[in-house]
């Protein structure tokens, strides 16, 4: 027999009710804080043309030469500083968001909705997550990336990872995707709540900095909407807090390579602020749904040192939304808005009618085989 080109679902029940799945996507994380674990993770991440838009042959030489020779050890040391007993903070919090989302959806809809976590890079991979949804019979899947702001480097990469796997499926599911939620009211309110709670406890700073992960300026000029969405989030947050625009600033972090990225750079701003008389700052990262290496180590450790070395007096990091109830509530509301018309109760689904239709289709197929001369001409599905 010829080899199957696409996935095979053994003993598939054609009369089973339609199940709905939500694929919660995040960027990814190495499996351990070691150079050995970092090497394949970085190869996959930095090898994605969505992340690094550069001449592929030349970039292959750079990536597989100096970068994968020296960077894994350095990155492993940084990951070791933030690793928890449960694993990577990004994975731990993403799991909690996914679990909380499933609980809320099931409670509000009164019917099972299956939520799983899939990563663009590392494990659990998109392939692993989609296989889990396939086993659970999900033929309707909503992709929900935990990226509030669309960029080809994050949301675009998650779409690619999902579609590469679905290209191997025989029965491709119905799909819906969430593009971004940078101005979603529940998300803005959750951000505002974190700031209010922080200020109620510690008082207001001279300046609130909203630091977003950077992208090369070239990507923005080529049509990536990320920069504009970041600024809109900060404006909506400032308006929700009711503070003057001079009290809130947008900056960009996590530069890589030598070309110009979105400005102003967070590190340069923090280095200059004390000299301008700004000695007390609060900083947050609205572009990250959950804390990770870039927020815990880069923002809360590295940039703290930069600010204090320059003469700053008070530097306070406001954590990401993580597994806060208002964050998961907002994600749930976002998912519900996209699941309308997909979730049907058991009373609305006639499994026996589907099985009868399956049996009729099989009888028709056998009849066609028995009459090869006439083919389809003598048969009707009525």
Buried (B, 14 or more C-beta within 10 A) or exposed (E): EEEEEEBEEEEEEEBEBBBBBBBBBBBBBBBBBBBEBBBBBBBBBBBBEBBBBBEEEEBEEBBEEEBBEEBBEEBBBBBEEBBEEEBBBBBBBBBBBBBBBBEBBBEBBEBBBBBBBBBBBBBBBBBBBBBBBBEEBBBBBBBBBBBBBBBBBBBBBBBBBBEEBBEEBEEBBEBBBBEBBBBBEBBBBBBBBBBEEBBEEEEBBBBBBBBBBBBBBEBBEEEBBBBEBBBBBBBBBBEBBEBEEEEBBBBBBBBEEEEEBBBEBBBEBBBEBBEEEBBBBBBBBBBBBBBBBBBBBBBBEBBBEBBBEBEBEBBBBBBBBBBBEBBBBBBBBBBBEBBEEBBEEEEEEEEEEBBEBEEEEEEBEEEBEEEEEEEEEEBEEE
